[in-house]
Amino acid sequence: MRERTQSQLKEVLGAGAVGTLQNRSERDTFAGMYASRLARLWAVERGLVFGRLDHVDEGRLYIGKLGLTDDEQERLLIDWRAPVAQPFYRATPAAPMGLTRRRHLQTKGRVVVGVDDDLLDFDTLTDEDRATLNGEAALLAALDERRTGRMRDIVATIQAEQDRVIRADLNGVLVVQGGPGTGKTVVALHRAAYLLYTHRERLERRGVLILGPNLTFLRYIEQVLPSLGETDVLLSTVGELYPGLTATARERPEVAAIKGDIRMAEVIERAVRDRQRVPRKPVELNLGRYALTIDRNMLEAAKNKATRSRRPHNQARAVFVRSLLNALARQAAKKLGKGLIDDDELADLREELRTEQPVKTALNRLWPYLTPQRLLLGLYASPERLDHAASTLTPEERALLRRDGGEWTESDVPLLDEAAEVLGEIDEQVLRASALQAEEEMAAARQAAEHEREAELAYAREVLELTGLSDVMEAERLAERQRGEGPYLTTAERAAADRAWAYGHVIVDEAQELSSMAWRVIMRRVPTRSMTIVGDIAQTGSAAGARSWNQVLDPYVAGRWRQERLTVNYRTPVELMAVAARVLATIDPALEAPASVRDTGAEPWSAPLSALPELVKSEVGEGGKVAVVVPDALLGELGKAISDMVEGTAVVSSGATRGTTALDAPVAVLGVADAKGLEFDSVIVAEPDLIASQSPRGLSDLYVALTRATQRLGVVHERPLSALLSEALSGLPSRTSGPTNGH
Ligand SMILES: Nc1ncnc2c1ncn2[C@@H]1O[C@H](COP(=O)(O)OP(=O)(O)OP(=O)(O)O)[C@@H](O)[C@H]1O
């Protein structure tokens, strides 16, 4: 199939860029189709075939990562997502679904290195068969494997409760609630692959978006879908949802809480209204030959008209300007002694006035073009504007929003998106004209005599300021880059560049962390509300995060969402989960930790903080990936202490970029927010008490930290444990250095 597709691609490309426009576009479409088919055929190499079904009636079927037929259309391999493959995941001895046997195949390259059978129809079994039955071997072998720093697909070992989530209906909102390690992430990814297979046409056109908590996490999961042959899915954080911006900086919890609060929607709306100004005093315009006055009545009338148009701010500006210019033109006619004028004359005068500099400046003051960036920075920078727009917040809350310039944060992105909704797009033509105008102003300033230059430049800058052009020009450059849509731009790429894109399906991971304002952005991206939301309310660490799924979803789909639960922990062994469960009980005794599926015999241990670098070294010696989860305040200090001692240590500063090496390094030192969703062979948690007290949801953070390990867990501290934690953690056997036993 690879060879055939390759030669089809070659043939199409060989036809060259000739012919009519339509010919060429057809050629591009075919080339795109063959190229992605080829990519898919190469992507499924690892574990191509992993299962066999022995049917009572139909004989043998092989299950694999994609479907294959031979030249006679005989089925060679069945795609795991096809309905006939379902018994591979769902059949049990009680409900064998027509199977006598299910076989798991382990392969290395093209060689079968192991088989593992589940015999489902006991009547056909001999006694010896029954005695050697070990259906869980494949799963347990997969779970015990050393971690590589990248998530792997689980097609060969999907469990029945997970399969139900994966194959759930596309429409509506599905919430998948499950404790740590229950496979929420990996299941969500397989669901994306399943939905693309089952609803290929609809979803390829509209695209699928997967949202994760941070860039390291996206890196961690980015290979799963390609390994299942699906390459055109957009992975993103909320910080990247506003096109042209990657916000990774994190806000202090108290600021994040305010910026994520639903009251901010109203604040933004008022901030925009506050920029549609009616000054107390009339505005005088000196046009040389005569002077005009913009009085309050004219302004109110123009503003009312613009508001009644119900268009967003930037588009309503045209209504405002036209109304005001008409009034000014009538005034000018009077001044020029023309008396009553007809419509044509009025239009001429209006257009004449439109080009007068004092008029332009006044209009820009009264109803400026605004970009979301300019609006927000203008708001944060001015206590007066904040007092006005944010009167629903307390003075303390307003003070927390104050900021001069600075980097965009993750919490700003939903506010920028909200502002973009209220402001509306700036017309392309206006953008181009204003960019041109600004360039002319700058050029004129440069040409001006030396002594005038200063003043001219200041003026040009003022024009830029007033119209918000300094970032409008940025915006235009960006728009231009995005317009270069070549024929090979994939759906995901086009969607990423378009703020108004409506996705076919959106999957939200670690969904409990998102603020109310972030949910508004996400919901705008899926008007059909076809969504999968996965998370664990007990793990909520963000101050702006969710307390219940009802609270999150009621504003959008009250009573119209369904929930599935995942109950088995595939990551954390029993011994480690016992400790985590005790911490969970301190958050709320009613919360239940998921049951672990395996034990390793390695008990969690405790040691003094001073031994940390030594212990890390010894853990590295045991092999696999090691993580040290630290309180944010100690990241620098402990990161350095460990780096000095252990080669190849990666310290993950908050707001890491996609290029981070944390996943590839033998040791990662990181805060809880960056450890969310990840897993490591061995985890050491430093100063648990400080983690628990560093934010209002600190105990949940500690629970997250304690559930990241697949094999071994240690706790190091020098501060005494608080009463709350001592019951959960103080009984751990102590360790100074050297390997743990039991593994
Ligand atoms: N059916 C399965 N077969 C093999 N491995 C599995 C299976 N289900 C889950 N796993 C493994 O268990 C680990 C935990 O899965 P995952 O990260 O998806 O859990 P999670 O519920 O998202 O956890 P958390 O909430 O802690 O982030 C992963 O290594 C995953 O590959």
The ligand as a MOL file (V3000), in Angstrom:
LIG
                    3D

  0  0  0     0  0            999 V3000
M  V30 BEGIN CTAB
M  V30 COUNTS 31 33 0 0 0
M  V30 BEGIN ATOM
M  V30 1 N -5.6890 0.1160 29.1580 0
M  V30 2 C -4.4470 0.4870 29.3810 0
M  V30 3 N -3.4040 -0.2450 28.9350 0
M  V30 4 C -2.1270 0.1260 29.1600 0
M  V30 5 N -1.7920 1.2380 29.8310 0
M  V30 6 C -2.7810 2.0180 30.3010 0
M  V30 7 C -4.1550 1.6930 30.1020 0
M  V30 8 N -4.8900 2.6470 30.6790 0
M  V30 9 C -4.0380 3.5300 31.2070 0
M  V30 10 N -2.7690 3.1640 30.9860 0
M  V30 11 C -1.5590 3.8580 31.4190 0
M  V30 12 O -1.7540 4.4070 32.6890 0
M  V30 13 C -1.0650 5.6380 32.8220 0
M  V30 14 C -2.0010 6.7110 33.2800 0
M  V30 15 O -2.8380 7.1170 32.2340 0
M  V30 16 P -3.2490 8.6380 32.0300 0
M  V30 17 O -2.0650 9.5100 32.1300 0
M  V30 18 O -4.0820 8.7150 30.8290 0
M  V30 19 O -4.1330 8.8500 33.3350 0
M  V30 20 P -4.9590 10.1100 33.8220 0
M  V30 21 O -6.2410 9.6040 34.3020 0
M  V30 22 O -4.9580 11.1520 32.7570 0
M  V30 23 O -4.0900 10.5650 35.0490 0
M  V30 24 P -3.9310 11.9680 35.8030 0
M  V30 25 O -5.2920 12.4630 36.1440 0
M  V30 26 O -3.1390 11.5960 37.0050 0
M  V30 27 O -3.1880 12.8430 34.8900 0
M  V30 28 C -0.4450 5.8980 31.4690 0
M  V30 29 O 0.8760 5.4620 31.4500 0
M  V30 30 C -1.2680 5.0580 30.5380 0
M  V30 31 O -0.5600 4.7070 29.3860 0
M  V30 END ATOM
M  V30 BEGIN BOND
M  V30 1 1 1 2
M  V30 2 1 2 3
M  V30 3 2 2 7
M  V30 4 2 3 4
M  V30 5 1 4 5
M  V30 6 2 5 6
M  V30 7 1 6 7
M  V30 8 1 6 10
M  V30 9 1 7 8
M  V30 10 2 8 9
M  V30 11 1 9 10
M  V30 12 1 10 11
M  V30 13 1 11 12
M  V30 14 1 11 30
M  V30 15 1 12 13
M  V30 16 1 13 14
M  V30 17 1 13 28
M  V30 18 1 14 15
M  V30 19 1 15 16
M  V30 20 2 16 17
M  V30 21 1 16 18
M  V30 22 1 16 19
M  V30 23 1 19 20
M  V30 24 2 20 21
M  V30 25 1 20 22
M  V30 26 1 20 23
M  V30 27 1 23 24
M  V30 28 2 24 25
M  V30 29 1 24 26
M  V30 30 1 24 27
M  V30 31 1 28 29
M  V30 32 1 28 30
M  V30 33 1 30 31
M  V30 END BOND
M  V30 END CTAB
M  END
